[in-house]
Amino acid sequence: MGKKNVFSWVQPFLFIILIFIVFYSITTMNGVYSKNSDAQPGRIKEAIERACVQCYAIEGSYPPDLEYLNNYYGIVLDYERYYYYYEIFASNVMPVVEVYEKGS
């Protein structure tokens, strides 16, 4: 009879612990996803700037526009999700690059 009493309160206790673990896991995963999503425009900007420097090192001038980077350096741009600002002053001056997420 003692074992039945122990199991009668252990099962609900374990169930509550399991629910807590699942809830905590979901909350943590949402936090990680939002942090990665917030950092994404910065990573894209860095990739574009690295491609610009690579182009300058190989060709002796910075790329005239983002399409040039897309065609010759493999930079893939998602125009549906991000706004891109690319301003070049001269072929020997590093261009200004900005990336903004749409809807933010």
Biotite code that builds the C-alpha atoms (Angstrom):
import biotite.structure as struc

atoms = struc.array([
    struc.Atom([0.000, 0.000, 0.000], chain_id="A", res_id=1, res_name="MET", atom_name="CA", element="C"),
    struc.Atom([2.955, 2.317, 0.586], chain_id="A", res_id=2, res_name="GLY", atom_name="CA", element="C"),
    struc.Atom([4.169, 1.972, -2.992], chain_id="A", res_id=3, res_name="LYS", atom_name="CA", element="C"),
    struc.Atom([0.773, 2.965, -4.397], chain_id="A", res_id=4, res_name="LYS", atom_name="CA", element="C"),
    struc.Atom([0.790, 6.153, -2.320], chain_id="A", res_id=5, res_name="ASN", atom_name="CA", element="C"),
    struc.Atom([4.261, 7.055, -3.597], chain_id="A", res_id=6, res_name="VAL", atom_name="CA", element="C"),
    struc.Atom([3.304, 6.518, -7.248], chain_id="A", res_id=7, res_name="PHE", atom_name="CA", element="C"),
    struc.Atom([0.060, 8.453, -6.846], chain_id="A", res_id=8, res_name="SER", atom_name="CA", element="C"),
    struc.Atom([1.902, 11.735, -6.223], chain_id="A", res_id=9, res_name="TRP", atom_name="CA", element="C"),
    struc.Atom([5.097, 11.040, -8.227], chain_id="A", res_id=10, res_name="VAL", atom_name="CA", element="C"),
    struc.Atom([3.332, 10.781, -11.597], chain_id="A", res_id=11, res_name="GLN", atom_name="CA", element="C"),
    struc.Atom([1.605, 14.205, -11.399], chain_id="A", res_id=12, res_name="PRO", atom_name="CA", element="C"),
    struc.Atom([4.846, 15.717, -10.100], chain_id="A", res_id=13, res_name="PHE", atom_name="CA", element="C"),
    struc.Atom([6.830, 14.286, -13.038], chain_id="A", res_id=14, res_name="LEU", atom_name="CA", element="C"),
    struc.Atom([4.145, 15.470, -15.454], chain_id="A", res_id=15, res_name="PHE", atom_name="CA", element="C"),
    struc.Atom([4.379, 19.029, -14.087], chain_id="A", res_id=16, res_name="ILE", atom_name="CA", element="C"),
    struc.Atom([8.194, 18.912, -14.374], chain_id="A", res_id=17, res_name="ILE", atom_name="CA", element="C"),
    struc.Atom([7.908, 17.694, -17.974], chain_id="A", res_id=18, res_name="LEU", atom_name="CA", element="C"),
    struc.Atom([5.515, 20.524, -18.870], chain_id="A", res_id=19, res_name="ILE", atom_name="CA", element="C"),
    struc.Atom([7.894, 23.039, -17.275], chain_id="A", res_id=20, res_name="PHE", atom_name="CA", element="C"),
    struc.Atom([10.860, 21.677, -19.287], chain_id="A", res_id=21, res_name="ILE", atom_name="CA", element="C"),
    struc.Atom([8.906, 21.835, -22.562], chain_id="A", res_id=22, res_name="VAL", atom_name="CA", element="C"),
    struc.Atom([7.739, 25.401, -21.840], chain_id="A", res_id=23, res_name="PHE", atom_name="CA", element="C"),
    struc.Atom([11.277, 26.504, -20.928], chain_id="A", res_id=24, res_name="TYR", atom_name="CA", element="C"),
    struc.Atom([12.700, 24.923, -24.102], chain_id="A", res_id=25, res_name="SER", atom_name="CA", element="C"),
    struc.Atom([10.178, 26.681, -26.330], chain_id="A", res_id=26, res_name="ILE", atom_name="CA", element="C"),
    struc.Atom([10.813, 30.023, -24.627], chain_id="A", res_id=27, res_name="THR", atom_name="CA", element="C"),
    struc.Atom([14.579, 29.644, -24.977], chain_id="A", res_id=28, res_name="THR", atom_name="CA", element="C"),
    struc.Atom([14.339, 28.687, -28.659], chain_id="A", res_id=29, res_name="MET", atom_name="CA", element="C"),
    struc.Atom([12.219, 31.770, -29.392], chain_id="A", res_id=30, res_name="ASN", atom_name="CA", element="C"),
    struc.Atom([14.831, 33.966, -27.722], chain_id="A", res_id=31, res_name="GLY", atom_name="CA", element="C"),
    struc.Atom([17.652, 32.459, -29.754], chain_id="A", res_id=32, res_name="VAL", atom_name="CA", element="C"),
    struc.Atom([15.695, 32.863, -32.982], chain_id="A", res_id=33, res_name="TYR", atom_name="CA", element="C"),
    struc.Atom([14.919, 36.540, -32.322], chain_id="A", res_id=34, res_name="SER", atom_name="CA", element="C"),
    struc.Atom([18.578, 37.282, -31.514], chain_id="A", res_id=35, res_name="LYS", atom_name="CA", element="C"),
    struc.Atom([19.700, 35.645, -34.772], chain_id="A", res_id=36, res_name="ASN", atom_name="CA", element="C"),
    struc.Atom([17.043, 37.490, -36.746], chain_id="A", res_id=37, res_name="SER", atom_name="CA", element="C"),
    struc.Atom([18.112, 40.849, -35.274], chain_id="A", res_id=38, res_name="ASP", atom_name="CA", element="C"),
    struc.Atom([21.768, 40.247, -36.160], chain_id="A", res_id=39, res_name="ALA", atom_name="CA", element="C"),
    struc.Atom([21.090, 39.189, -39.737], chain_id="A", res_id=40, res_name="GLN", atom_name="CA", element="C"),
    struc.Atom([21.215, 42.660, -41.429], chain_id="A", res_id=41, res_name="PRO", atom_name="CA", element="C"),
    struc.Atom([24.616, 43.277, -39.826], chain_id="A", res_id=42, res_name="GLY", atom_name="CA", element="C"),
    struc.Atom([25.947, 39.981, -41.145], chain_id="A", res_id=43, res_name="ARG", atom_name="CA", element="C"),
    struc.Atom([24.662, 40.742, -44.636], chain_id="A", res_id=44, res_name="ILE", atom_name="CA", element="C"),
    struc.Atom([26.308, 44.176, -44.525], chain_id="A", res_id=45, res_name="LYS", atom_name="CA", element="C"),
    struc.Atom([29.627, 42.601, -43.500], chain_id="A", res_id=46, res_name="GLU", atom_name="CA", element="C"),
    struc.Atom([29.390, 40.058, -46.330], chain_id="A", res_id=47, res_name="ALA", atom_name="CA", element="C"),
    struc.Atom([28.754, 42.819, -48.873], chain_id="A", res_id=48, res_name="ILE", atom_name="CA", element="C"),
    struc.Atom([31.670, 44.861, -47.515], chain_id="A", res_id=49, res_name="GLU", atom_name="CA", element="C"),
    struc.Atom([33.993, 41.832, -47.676], chain_id="A", res_id=50, res_name="ARG", atom_name="CA", element="C"),
    struc.Atom([32.963, 41.236, -51.281], chain_id="A", res_id=51, res_name="ALA", atom_name="CA", element="C"),
    struc.Atom([33.660, 44.921, -52.046], chain_id="A", res_id=52, res_name="CYS", atom_name="CA", element="C"),
    struc.Atom([37.155, 44.654, -50.570], chain_id="A", res_id=53, res_name="VAL", atom_name="CA", element="C"),
    struc.Atom([37.777, 41.433, -52.483], chain_id="A", res_id=54, res_name="GLN", atom_name="CA", element="C"),
    struc.Atom([36.673, 43.129, -55.702], chain_id="A", res_id=55, res_name="CYS", atom_name="CA", element="C"),
    struc.Atom([38.989, 46.072, -54.991], chain_id="A", res_id=56, res_name="TYR", atom_name="CA", element="C"),
    struc.Atom([41.911, 43.726, -54.304], chain_id="A", res_id=57, res_name="ALA", atom_name="CA", element="C"),
    struc.Atom([41.356, 41.757, -57.507], chain_id="A", res_id=58, res_name="ILE", atom_name="CA", element="C"),
    struc.Atom([40.229, 44.452, -59.948], chain_id="A", res_id=59, res_name="GLU", atom_name="CA", element="C"),
    struc.Atom([41.651, 47.668, -58.475], chain_id="A", res_id=60, res_name="GLY", atom_name="CA", element="C"),
    struc.Atom([38.266, 49.359, -58.078], chain_id="A", res_id=61, res_name="SER", atom_name="CA", element="C"),
    struc.Atom([35.183, 48.922, -55.962], chain_id="A", res_id=62, res_name="TYR", atom_name="CA", element="C"),
    struc.Atom([32.082, 47.435, -57.623], chain_id="A", res_id=63, res_name="PRO", atom_name="CA", element="C"),
    struc.Atom([29.777, 49.989, -59.266], chain_id="A", res_id=64, res_name="PRO", atom_name="CA", element="C"),
    struc.Atom([26.596, 48.459, -57.785], chain_id="A", res_id=65, res_name="ASP", atom_name="CA", element="C"),
    struc.Atom([25.188, 45.489, -55.913], chain_id="A", res_id=66, res_name="LEU", atom_name="CA", element="C"),
    struc.Atom([24.212, 43.705, -59.123], chain_id="A", res_id=67, res_name="GLU", atom_name="CA", element="C"),
    struc.Atom([27.897, 43.574, -60.054], chain_id="A", res_id=68, res_name="TYR", atom_name="CA", element="C"),
    struc.Atom([28.611, 41.782, -56.760], chain_id="A", res_id=69, res_name="LEU", atom_name="CA", element="C"),
    struc.Atom([25.727, 39.443, -57.461], chain_id="A", res_id=70, res_name="ASN", atom_name="CA", element="C"),
    struc.Atom([26.923, 38.601, -60.977], chain_id="A", res_id=71, res_name="ASN", atom_name="CA", element="C"),
    struc.Atom([30.677, 38.282, -60.395], chain_id="A", res_id=72, res_name="TYR", atom_name="CA", element="C"),
    struc.Atom([31.189, 37.580, -56.670], chain_id="A", res_id=73, res_name="TYR", atom_name="CA", element="C"),
    struc.Atom([28.239, 35.379, -55.773], chain_id="A", res_id=74, res_name="GLY", atom_name="CA", element="C"),
    struc.Atom([26.500, 37.719, -53.343], chain_id="A", res_id=75, res_name="ILE", atom_name="CA", element="C"),
    struc.Atom([22.829, 36.687, -53.196], chain_id="A", res_id=76, res_name="VAL", atom_name="CA", element="C"),
    struc.Atom([20.491, 39.466, -52.079], chain_id="A", res_id=77, res_name="LEU", atom_name="CA", element="C"),
    struc.Atom([16.964, 38.954, -50.736], chain_id="A", res_id=78, res_name="ASP", atom_name="CA", element="C"),
    struc.Atom([15.059, 42.011, -51.980], chain_id="A", res_id=79, res_name="TYR", atom_name="CA", element="C"),
    struc.Atom([11.787, 40.694, -50.560], chain_id="A", res_id=80, res_name="GLU", atom_name="CA", element="C"),
    struc.Atom([13.072, 40.732, -46.977], chain_id="A", res_id=81, res_name="ARG", atom_name="CA", element="C"),
    struc.Atom([15.674, 43.541, -46.893], chain_id="A", res_id=82, res_name="TYR", atom_name="CA", element="C"),
    struc.Atom([16.278, 47.065, -48.186], chain_id="A", res_id=83, res_name="TYR", atom_name="CA", element="C"),
    struc.Atom([19.802, 47.697, -49.453], chain_id="A", res_id=84, res_name="TYR", atom_name="CA", element="C"),
    struc.Atom([21.521, 51.074, -49.619], chain_id="A", res_id=85, res_name="TYR", atom_name="CA", element="C"),
    struc.Atom([24.705, 51.160, -51.677], chain_id="A", res_id=86, res_name="TYR", atom_name="CA", element="C"),
    struc.Atom([26.394, 54.478, -52.422], chain_id="A", res_id=87, res_name="GLU", atom_name="CA", element="C"),
    struc.Atom([29.686, 54.713, -54.235], chain_id="A", res_id=88, res_name="ILE", atom_name="CA", element="C"),
    struc.Atom([31.519, 58.035, -54.403], chain_id="A", res_id=89, res_name="PHE", atom_name="CA", element="C"),
    struc.Atom([34.479, 56.981, -56.534], chain_id="A", res_id=90, res_name="ALA", atom_name="CA", element="C"),
    struc.Atom([35.937, 53.712, -57.755], chain_id="A", res_id=91, res_name="SER", atom_name="CA", element="C"),
    struc.Atom([38.813, 53.943, -55.263], chain_id="A", res_id=92, res_name="ASN", atom_name="CA", element="C"),
    struc.Atom([36.735, 54.905, -52.186], chain_id="A", res_id=93, res_name="VAL", atom_name="CA", element="C"),
    struc.Atom([34.984, 52.267, -50.086], chain_id="A", res_id=94, res_name="MET", atom_name="CA", element="C"),
    struc.Atom([31.231, 52.442, -50.780], chain_id="A", res_id=95, res_name="PRO", atom_name="CA", element="C"),
    struc.Atom([28.671, 53.091, -48.066], chain_id="A", res_id=96, res_name="VAL", atom_name="CA", element="C"),
    struc.Atom([26.608, 49.954, -47.441], chain_id="A", res_id=97, res_name="VAL", atom_name="CA", element="C"),
    struc.Atom([23.487, 49.741, -45.294], chain_id="A", res_id=98, res_name="GLU", atom_name="CA", element="C"),
    struc.Atom([21.033, 46.859, -44.914], chain_id="A", res_id=99, res_name="VAL", atom_name="CA", element="C"),
    struc.Atom([17.603, 47.271, -43.341], chain_id="A", res_id=100, res_name="TYR", atom_name="CA", element="C"),
    struc.Atom([15.005, 44.618, -42.690], chain_id="A", res_id=101, res_name="GLU", atom_name="CA", element="C"),
    struc.Atom([11.608, 45.384, -44.178], chain_id="A", res_id=102, res_name="LYS", atom_name="CA", element="C"),
    struc.Atom([8.907, 45.925, -41.609], chain_id="A", res_id=103, res_name="GLY", atom_name="CA", element="C"),
    struc.Atom([11.239, 47.153, -38.864], chain_id="A", res_id=104, res_name="SER", atom_name="CA", element="C"),
])
